[in-house]
Amino acid sequence: MESIDMDVEEPVNADSSVDSSSFKRFGLKNAIQTNFGDDYVFHIAPNGDWTSMAVSLSSNVVKLYSPVTGQYYGECRGHIGTINQISFSMPSTTPHVLHSCSSDGTIRSWDVRNFQQVSSISAGPSQEIFSFAYGGSSVNLLAAGCKSQILFWDWRNRKQVACLEDSHVEDVTQVHFIPGHQAKLASASVDGLVCIFDTNGDIDDDEHMDSVINVGTSVGKIGFFGENYRKLWCLTHIETLSLWDWTDGRNEADITNARTLASNSWAMGHVDYLVDCHYSSEGDRLWVLGGTNDGTVGYFPVDHHKGKNAIESPDVVLEGGHIGIVRSVLPMTNTSGGFSRSQGVFGWTGGEDGRLCCWSSDDSCETNRSWISSTLVIKSPGTRRKHRHHPY
């Protein structure tokens, strides 16, 4: 391979004059520049035993790294459209298989031991797949959210077994089998609806829809929390947060000013966007993750008990690693849902600056420095888009 001029950045100092008495600032352990040109990170997903993490890029490639050392393992190429979601198989089945869906209308499976594609399912001509989930009561269903449809396959033989086309009228952005209720599927859409389905038996729109939640605006992400995961959080494309009891469709909080509440709870500048929500069963804690356009991210606790529904001062601030919008945050969590301190790593973040940043959870001497792998980066344009990008 020909030699390439590399741009290696100076160490990044994560220290700040802001009073940190009310939160924990995790130091920047290292940073990897993933991109060749102006690509950026969409999503980070770990395998079951945390020996590998997959990173999807805007170049329609998935790269694999060690979540402990940051070592680059290899990449999976094949999609010809935007990669909208990635996830590994459950450890008990095929822990070395990674799945990805794309706007090219396919769900592909990859063997990360050799980075080769092992299967592909197509939703049909002119389709796009924005989300997918494996589950069902027999754990043999593959569900996918497409333009305005929810498609189901038996993943063992890749035969389509159902198509729900009357429940949503716009792009289905999310599908999730609900933890602890594996036969229940939740779907969310740009049409502002979240639908709950029972996937037992022959699936259809009329007989298998349990309930509909009207969020009222385009839904970006949903997830589950609380006792037996009977509660649902919802982030919208206009940066609002709402909480629901999905079992009866009851709205428990409608936090339309989530960014303002988060901004007022710290001294790190205005919170420009909401990245995600994370839940820990330890203490029944829910955080909304908010970020600034220059790359700082905070873990803001959501007090959802006793009708308070307040966003509090951040427990964690990740500052000094990114210079652009952060798209994905992967905490190193333990089995009980709490934050892990394993091997000094708190977690990883990826953003529109093309960086993967690793955050230290200890006080080692390597904290507060960043590095860029000379094998992964070439000089790229200095201009970056400042507006949040939605993959679909």
DRENVEXZA-713494 format. One line per 4 residues: number of its first residue (from 1); their letters; for each residue x, y, z of C-alpha. Coordinates in steps of 0.02 Angstrom, whole numbers. Layout:
N
NUM	a	X/Y/Z | ...
//
This chain:
392
1	mesi	0/0/0 | 62/174/-42 | 108/286/102 | -19/421/145
5	dmdv	7/586/234 | -76/571/402 | -154/707/508 | -120/663/689
9	eepv	-202/779/816 | -124/850/971 | -178/776/1139 | -350/833/1193
13	nads	-367/900/1371 | -534/860/1450 | -507/969/1603 | -626/1115/1626
17	svds	-653/1260/1743 | -837/1213/1764 | -882/1158/1940 | -895/968/1935
21	ssfk	-957/942/2112 | -1129/890/2052 | -1076/765/1920 | -938/645/1869
25	rfgl	-833/700/1722 | -759/547/1639 | -589/578/1561 | -554/549/1377
29	knai	-449/392/1367 | -420/391/1179 | -502/430/1014 | -498/342/846
33	qtnf	-529/431/683 | -634/306/586 | -661/399/424 | -577/416/256
37	gddy	-642/585/202 | -802/658/273 | -890/502/339 | -964/494/512
41	vfhi	-1022/368/641 | -1205/315/646 | -1216/180/778 | -1109/75/897
45	apng	-1164/-100/951 | -1073/-228/1062 | -1074/-416/1048 | -1136/-518/1196
49	dwts	-971/-545/1285 | -900/-372/1248 | -752/-439/1149 | -802/-339/996
53	mavs	-904/-187/948 | -974/-144/778 | -977/34/712 | -1084/85/563
57	lssn	-1022/229/456 | -1104/344/329 | -996/260/195 | -1113/108/209
61	vvkl	-976/7/295 | -974/-77/466 | -806/-81/556 | -761/-193/703
65	yspv	-655/-141/853 | -607/-201/1025 | -711/-106/1155 | -569/-123/1282
69	tgqy	-415/-75/1179 | -489/7/1024 | -396/-116/912 | -464/-121/735
73	ygec	-517/-295/680 | -590/-273/505 | -743/-217/409 | -902/-281/326
77	rghi	-944/-212/154 | -1097/-247/47 | -1235/-121/80 | -1265/7/-57
81	gtin	-1378/120/48 | -1375/203/218 | -1354/78/361 | -1495/118/483
85	qisf	-1467/-11/621 | -1341/-143/676 | -1348/-275/812 | -1266/-440/858
89	smps	-1356/-605/881 | -1389/-665/1057 | -1237/-750/1136 | -1333/-913/1160
93	ttph	-1363/-932/974 | -1232/-862/856 | -1128/-732/951 | -1010/-707/804
97	vlhs	-1151/-652/686 | -1186/-467/659 | -1346/-405/577 | -1374/-241/485
101	cssd	-1518/-159/392 | -1510/-26/260 | -1603/93/147 | -1551/-26/7
105	gtir	-1698/-134/65 | -1597/-277/140 | -1557/-354/308 | -1386/-435/299
109	swdv	-1295/-551/417 | -1107/-556/435 | -984/-678/513 | -867/-560/605
113	rnfq	-733/-695/617 | -696/-672/432 | -805/-517/393 | -901/-610/259
117	qvss	-1087/-596/223 | -1178/-757/268 | -1358/-712/223 | -1467/-575/153
121	isag	-1655/-543/161 | -1736/-419/42 | -1894/-320/77 | -1925/-300/-109
125	psqe	-1899/-169/-244 | -1901/15/-192 | -1911/-32/-7 | -1805/39/133
129	ifsf	-1777/-44/301 | -1757/75/447 | -1761/-47/594 | -1765/-233/632
133	aygg	-1783/-349/781 | -1765/-536/814 | -1885/-618/937 | -2062/-682/956
137	ssvn	-2121/-815/1077 | -2024/-947/980 | -1877/-827/951 | -1888/-868/766
141	llaa	-1966/-706/703 | -1875/-567/614 | -1974/-404/608 | -1927/-254/501
145	gcks	-1992/-77/491 | -2001/-15/312 | -2081/134/225 | -2254/112/300
149	qilf	-2255/-75/328 | -2197/-200/457 | -2132/-359/378 | -2103/-526/465
153	wdwr	-1994/-673/414 | -1952/-840/490 | -1766/-809/503 | -1726/-996/495
157	nrkq	-1784/-1013/314 | -1795/-827/270 | -1977/-845/213 | -2093/-697/237
161	vacl	-2237/-745/353 | -2333/-580/373 | -2349/-400/316 | -2437/-266/418
165	edsh	-2482/-123/301 | -2631/-37/383 | -2557/11/552 | -2444/152/494
169	vedv	-2456/276/350 | -2275/339/352 | -2099/271/378 | -2085/145/521
173	tqvh	-1929/205/612 | -1923/78/753 | -1974/-102/790 | -1933/-186/956
177	fipg	-1984/-348/1039 | -2019/-295/1218 | -1900/-364/1351 | -1988/-487/1463
181	hqak	-2137/-493/1343 | -2053/-575/1196 | -2212/-603/1095 | -2253/-417/1102
185	lasa	-2186/-303/965 | -2184/-114/974 | -2173/-10/815 | -2148/178/798
189	svdg	-2169/290/647 | -2151/462/572 | -2342/466/578 | -2329/493/767
193	lvci	-2399/325/819 | -2327/186/926 | -2417/20/900 | -2409/-135/1011
197	fdtn	-2438/-305/927 | -2457/-483/989 | -2353/-588/869 | -2421/-758/920
201	gdid	-2511/-854/783 | -2547/-786/609 | -2506/-601/621 | -2624/-471/548
205	ddeh	-2668/-288/576 | -2842/-315/648 | -2830/-466/763 | -2654/-440/831
209	mdsv	-2645/-254/871 | -2658/-234/1060 | -2651/-45/1074 | -2601/119/990
213	invg	-2511/264/1073 | -2530/432/987 | -2370/528/1021 | -2426/669/907
217	tsvg	-2264/699/815 | -2134/601/716 | -2052/467/826 | -1864/441/815
221	kigf	-1823/315/953 | -1915/212/1082 | -1858/99/1223 | -1919/14/1381
225	fgen	-1891/39/1567 | -1966/12/1738 | -2029/-142/1830 | -2047/-286/1707
229	yrkl	-2013/-157/1568 | -2195/-102/1568 | -2148/80/1532 | -2095/156/1367
233	wclt	-1989/309/1331 | -2004/401/1167 | -1888/527/1084 | -1958/627/937
237	hiet	-1879/712/789 | -1920/881/865 | -1816/836/1020 | -1956/802/1144
241	lslw	-1966/662/1272 | -2123/571/1327 | -2151/424/1445 | -2293/298/1432
245	dwtd	-2365/142/1510 | -2377/36/1354 | -2493/-91/1437 | -2638/33/1441
249	grne	-2574/175/1330 | -2570/299/1475 | -2457/451/1454 | -2353/476/1612
253	adit	-2248/624/1554 | -2243/740/1405 | -2081/837/1419 | -2086/952/1268
257	nart	-1953/1068/1341 | -1828/929/1377 | -1681/1022/1300 | -1718/1181/1397
261	lasn	-1732/1086/1561 | -1568/996/1526 | -1482/1158/1474 | -1535/1243/1635
265	swam	-1465/1102/1741 | -1281/1123/1693 | -1156/1257/1643 | -1092/1175/1483
269	ghvd	-1196/1275/1358 | -1362/1244/1271 | -1416/1064/1242 | -1448/1062/1055
273	ylvd	-1514/884/1030 | -1562/724/1122 | -1454/574/1079 | -1538/429/1168
277	chys	-1607/365/1333 | -1520/237/1444 | -1600/137/1583 | -1524/48/1732
281	segd	-1627/-76/1831 | -1509/-39/1975 | -1608/92/2068 | -1736/103/1926
285	rlwv	-1641/247/1845 | -1678/326/1677 | -1564/452/1591 | -1594/557/1437
289	lggt	-1432/593/1344 | -1417/771/1279 | -1278/845/1173 | -1208/1008/1110
293	ndgt	-1159/1044/931 | -975/1050/981 | -979/872/1049 | -1012/876/1238
297	vgyf	-1137/748/1303 | -1224/737/1472 | -1319/597/1560 | -1470/689/1630
301	pvdh	-1575/589/1757 | -1761/588/1723 | -1860/589/1885 | -2011/491/1829
305	hkgk	-2072/442/2002 | -2222/513/2093 | -2270/627/1949 | -2115/737/1958
309	naie	-2058/707/1778 | -1908/823/1800 | -1742/823/1710 | -1604/843/1839
313	spdv	-1421/895/1839 | -1312/771/1743 | -1233/623/1830 | -1102/608/1693
317	vleg	-1025/731/1571 | -920/675/1422 | -820/825/1363 | -665/855/1260
321	ghig	-671/712/1136 | -787/763/995 | -791/919/888 | -960/883/809
325	ivrs	-1131/809/843 | -1128/644/938 | -1238/511/858 | -1214/358/970
329	vlpm	-1164/323/1151 | -1116/148/1209 | -1089/129/1398 | -994/-23/1459
333	tnts	-1136/-96/1564 | -1141/-247/1674 | -1278/-378/1677 | -1382/-288/1807
337	ggfs	-1390/-132/1702 | -1272/-23/1803 | -1115/61/1742 | -961/-50/1737
341	rsqg	-787/1/1789 | -710/-147/1700 | -532/-115/1641 | -549/72/1666
345	vfgw	-672/101/1522 | -837/191/1549 | -895/181/1368 | -880/240/1189
349	tgge	-958/379/1086 | -966/408/897 | -1010/563/801 | -1021/664/643
353	dgrl	-838/711/663 | -797/530/616 | -721/496/786 | -740/352/907
357	ccws	-701/414/1082 | -663/300/1229 | -700/370/1402 | -601/320/1556
361	sdds	-687/279/1720 | -529/285/1824 | -395/412/1869 | -254/333/1772
365	cetn	-116/438/1699 | -181/403/1523 | -341/497/1556 | -360/663/1463
369	rswi	-262/617/1310 | -324/567/1139 | -241/477/998 | -282/441/817
373	sstl	-233/277/738 | -114/313/594 | -181/159/503 | -358/224/498
377	viks	-354/409/458 | -307/519/312 | -319/707/305 | -500/758/284
381	pgtr	-591/922/251 | -605/1038/399 | -787/1082/370 | -920/981/459
385	rkhr	-1108/988/449 | -1180/1069/603 | -1360/1011/584 | -1416/844/648
389	hhpy	-1440/715/511 | -1580/587/508 | -1532/431/409 | -1698/414/322
//
